[in-house]
Amino acid sequence: MIRRRPDFTNQVDSVNTPDASFDPSGFSYRAFISYSRADTELVNDLYARLTRFRAPSSLRKTRGAYGPPPRSFRVFLDRMSIEAGGSVPDAIKRKLDESAFLVVICSTAGRDSFWVSEEIRYFLSIASAGPHP
């Protein structure tokens, strides 16, 4: 996963280097899932699991690397969430702007996907510019 840096440096950290100052709660979506249509079955399962997940109350009382865990995750998946009639590239950019994390499905199809590459490229460009929920 790629997460935005809380400062305005030109660096992007992976989720492996948590920074307590990063607050994902200010974003509309906790995550944006970038994937190839060839991986739709896997992505539908992942999306369902993430959106149904509820942190146990005992866990909600703790503070993790990014604060207390949310009660639930709001995840953007373009086939389910894109508004009809909009320009797909502009609509996708808006959703990436509103997402704290980018989850990339790393498959052969994803590696070869133009749109997955574009989503990663755009997210990295906004992530290095700093947070802007």
PyMOL commands that set and color helices and strands:
alter all, ss='L'
color gray80, all
select helices_A, chain A and resi 24-26+37-52+57-60+78-81+88-97+108-111+114-128
alter helices_A, ss='H'
color red, helices_A
select strands_A, chain A and resi 2-3+13-14+29-34+75-76+99-104
alter strands_A, ss='S'
color yellow, strands_A
deselect
rebuild
show_as cartoon
